[in-house]
């Protein structure tokens, strides 16, 4: 199958898709690296990198959402089953919700811990609330659960795309590559 047979996403949509995917993977891997480490300057650097990458996910998700609203994505192949259409739409909706919820919860968590994010070390971001230890203890597992949900759903999304490519040969994967 080729681009003439199956329409593709725009170059901008494809670039945003892969940038967001890479940023999500980076944020997750950085968090895995500092999880369980004692509080040291190295851990603080990793946490800051995690915050910067997480906020980059948020900014890219905003741009991506605006681009998607302004540029209709290509239609799914008509021979897909109705449940596949519904699953694809539900997965995309879930990914968008989690691309926003995860970094916003992280931002709020950081503020509740008393550390309003400072993007890239030089752009001070507004606090989403006062320091609150009890709130931080509630937000941390929510942030972690959203992050795991985001990575899990992204992996399912990628698995489905690869399945469509190698099993169904229907051009789904080609639309985003």
C-alpha positions in Angstrom: 0.0 0.0 0.0 1.2 3.5 -0.6 0.2 7.1 0.1 -1.8 7.3 -3.1 -3.9 4.3 -1.9 -4.3 5.6 1.7 -4.2 9.3 2.5 -1.6 10.3 5.1 -1.6 12.7 8.0 0.0 16.0 7.2 3.8 16.4 7.7 3.1 18.6 10.7 0.7 16.1 12.3 3.3 13.3 11.8 6.1 15.4 13.2 4.0 16.3 16.3 2.9 12.7 16.7 6.5 11.4 16.8 7.8 14.3 18.9 5.1 13.7 21.5 5.8 9.9 21.5 9.6 10.5 22.0 8.9 13.0 24.8 6.5 10.7 26.6 9.1 7.9 26.4 11.8 10.2 27.6 9.8 11.5 30.6 8.8 7.9 31.5 12.4 6.7 31.3 13.8 9.6 33.3 11.2 9.0 36.0 12.1 5.3 36.1 15.7 6.3 36.5 15.2 8.5 39.6 12.4 6.4 41.2 13.7 4.9 44.4 17.0 6.9 44.4 17.9 8.8 47.6 17.6 12.6 47.4 20.9 13.8 46.0 21.8 16.5 43.5 21.8 13.9 40.8 18.2 12.9 41.6 17.1 16.6 41.7 18.6 17.1 38.2 16.7 14.1 36.9 13.5 15.3 38.5 14.0 18.7 36.8 14.7 17.0 33.4 11.5 14.9 33.9 9.5 18.1 34.6 10.9 19.9 31.6 10.2 16.9 29.3 6.7 16.5 30.8 5.9 20.2 30.3 7.2 19.8 26.7 4.7 17.0 26.3 2.0 19.4 27.5 3.0 22.2 25.1 3.3 19.7 22.1 -0.1 18.2 23.0 -1.6 21.7 22.9 -0.1 22.4 19.5 -1.1 18.9 18.3 -4.7 19.4 19.5 -4.9 22.8 17.8 -3.5 21.3 14.6 -5.9 18.4 14.7 -8.9 20.7 15.1 -7.7 22.8 12.1 -6.7 19.9 9.9 -9.0 16.9 9.7 -7.2 13.6 9.9 -7.5 11.1 7.1 -10.5 8.7 7.3 -10.0 5.2 8.5 -10.2 2.5 5.8 -13.9 1.7 5.3 -13.3 -2.1 5.5 -12.5 -1.9 9.2 -15.1 -3.4 11.5 -17.2 -1.0 13.5 -15.6 -2.1 16.8 -12.2 -1.2 15.3 -13.4 2.3 14.4 -14.8 2.7 17.9 -11.6 1.3 19.5 -9.4 3.7 17.4 -11.5 6.7 18.4 -11.6 5.7 22.1 -7.8 5.1 22.1 -7.1 8.5 20.5 -9.4 10.2 22.9 -7.8 8.4 25.8 -4.3 9.4 24.6 -5.3 13.0 24.3 -6.8 13.1 27.8 -3.7 11.4 29.3 -1.3 13.7 27.3 -2.9 16.6 29.1 -3.8 15.0 32.5 -0.4 13.5 33.2 1.8 16.6 32.9 -0.9 18.8 34.5 -1.1 16.5 37.5 2.7 16.6 37.6 2.7 20.4 37.5 0.1 20.5 40.3 2.1 17.8 42.3 5.3 19.9 42.0 3.4 23.0 43.3 1.8 21.0 46.1 5.4 19.9 47.1 6.4 23.6 47.2 8.3 23.7 43.9 6.5 25.6 41.1 8.1 24.4 37.9 10.8 26.5 36.2 10.7 25.4 32.6 14.1 24.7 31.2 15.6 26.5 34.2 14.7 30.0 33.0 10.9 30.3 32.4 9.1 30.5 35.8 5.6 29.0 35.5 2.7 30.0 37.7 1.9 27.9 40.8 -1.2 25.8 40.6 -1.7 26.1 44.3 0.0 26.4 47.7 2.4 23.9 49.2 0.2 21.2 50.7 1.7 17.9 51.8 -1.6 16.1 52.0 -2.5 17.1 48.5 0.9 16.1 47.2 0.4 12.7 48.8 -2.9 12.4 46.9 -1.6 13.7 43.6 1.6 11.6 43.3 -0.2 8.2 42.8 -2.6 9.9 40.4 0.3 11.3 38.3 2.0 7.9 38.4 -1.2 6.1 37.4 -1.8 8.5 34.6 1.8 8.0 33.4 1.5 4.3 33.4 -1.9 4.5 31.7 -0.5 6.8 29.0 2.5 4.5 28.3 0.2 1.4 28.3 -2.3 2.9 26.0 0.5 4.2 23.7 2.0 0.7 23.5 -1.5 -0.8 22.7 -1.9 1.9 20.0 1.5 1.1 18.5 0.8 -2.7 18.7 -2.5 -2.1 16.8 -0.8 -0.1 14.2 1.9 -2.8 13.7 -0.8 -5.5 13.6 -2.7 -3.6 10.9 0.5 -3.2 8.9 1.7 -6.8 9.0 -1.5 -8.7 9.4 -4.1 -6.7 7.5 -1.9 -4.8 5.1 -4.4 -1.9 5.2 -2.1 1.1 5.2 -3.0 2.3 8.8 0.7 2.5 9.8 1.8 4.1 6.6 -0.5 7.1 7.3 1.7 8.2 10.2 5.2 7.2 8.9 
